[in-house]
Structure formats: structure tokens, C-alpha cells
């Protein structure tokens, strides 16, 4: 059995659950590397990452380098002298960092690699209409999400799954897989394999304003998958045009309706306390949305005090 000296690298809440699981299993975490503090929100108060907050409460040594290639940071890493590094939702590491530990640096990715390499695998799996996804641990190499696979575990995507609920499922599944990976490294039983080859590799690029806008010319099911794949964060959005007013509306949930019609895509039909939007080959009934400057609310609650103009449509 090897004595592991673990450095953990991560930033968001997803990574906190993994780190917590590692500590509860009794592994020796000698240091945590996370994002630097930064001003956030309206008051511009200093924002600490979720991992930093947790690591502070656990009494762990914390490093927050701005430059992962700086001599200062590399000296701190050498002083810690980890023999394995665990990366969960952090950032791309330079070779000098991931190559440092004797037993390697491995990453937890929230997909079944090689599918959905990239920054937003949870969202894009749902957007693409997948019925299954999972988690993968793999040793880092010089490219992004391409290293040799250690372990994988599948997770079903339910028909009404949102990105938020799938995030939580993969977070807890990922914790188990990371612990099992560490046990294999400690016990010298790791057997890696090259990532499988597919004719089509689906990517999971970073979510931007441009790629989170709803295209109402899609089918009802495609619109539904797109919207639930961005719920609750960052939220799918669409411009609402009412006469001269153009409002950016966030849409979080709804129901696809397959129904033949010849109505222009984006047209709003307000009927019986419901908001239906014409799509290609049907409608999408919006059940949860957020108008500019307002809180997220149910469509039926919105319609208690708001009425769309007859000419209103989503662009």
C-alpha cells in the first residue's frame, strides 16, 4: 500500500462534495489549490470560492495562485511535495504542474469521455437529448479531457431531468468514483485504457450568451431539451418583442406539445392561464420564466397581473 499525499484542485460547489468525500474516507489531503478571491455582485465584496470556504473550515492549507507557471507557486508546490493530485472543476494545468506528482494527476469529468469534452458537459448532454451520461476519472495529459481513462460510471438522465438535478446526481456519483480511483492508486491496482474512438465526438463548449438563446424553429422536444439543459443556470433566454419594446426573458421550464400548425415560430398564444409558443411542428408551453428585473415565477402567477399584447412574439 502506498502512503498518499494528496493535493486537491477545484473551485465550485461540485468540487466541495468530492473533497468532503475524500476527507471522510480518511485520505491525507496536504493542500488545496483554488481560484483567487475576486470582487463579485453589486457590492463588489470579495468572493471566495466554495472550495476555499470549505477548506478553511476543515483547516487545510490553501493556495490561490494567479499564475500556475510562476516560480513562487511552483516552489510552494514543491514544498508541499504531493505524490498525487486530484482535479475537479478547476482550470487547465501546465505540464510542469500535472507531471509533478509521482503517482500522477487525475481529473474527474462529468461525462462518459470522450463524449462531451469541454466546460459544460452536464448541460450539453441534456440539450442533446441523451438518456445516459456519467462520470470519468482520467490521468491528465497535454490536451483537454483526452487522457487515459481510469474509471467510468454511467448515470441515467430522466425525462424531466434538469441540469440542476443532474449536476447533483453526478456530483455524488463522482465522489464515489474519485474515492475508488484513489483506493486503486493507493493499492497499485490502477489499469488505465485509452479513450474509445467514435465517428462523432460531441463537444461541451463553454456556455455563452450566444449559445444559450432559444431557437423557436426547433421541434418542441428540442426546445424542451434546450431549456431544461440550462435550468437553473445560466437559464435559456429569448427576446420578447412587444411593439417597440424588446425584452430579454429567461425561460426555465415547460412542456413540449407535438401538434401540427402553420403558425410562425415564436408566436405567443395566451390561453386559459397558459403561455404557449409556436415551434416547428408544435408548441412549447412555458411554465417557469423570468422577466427583466423580476424574480423567476410560474407562468400562471405572471398572468395574474400581466397580459401579452396580441402582436407579442419571441424572436
ABEGO torsion letter per residue (X at the ends): XBBBBBBBBBABAAAAAAAAAAAAAGBBBABBBBBBBBBBEAAGBBBBBAAAAAAAAAGBBBBBBABAABAAAAAAAAAAGBABBBBBGBBBBBAAAAAABAAEBBBBBBBBOABGBEABAAAAAAAAGBABBEBBBBBBBABBGABBBABBBBBBBBAABBAAAAAAAAAAAAAAAAAAAAAAAAAGABBBBBBBBBABBBBBBBBBAAAABBBAABBAAAAAAAAAAAOAOAEBBBBBBBEABBBBBBBABEBBBBBBBABBBGBBBBBGGBBBBBBBGEBBBBABBBBBGBBBBBAAAAAAABBBBAABBBX
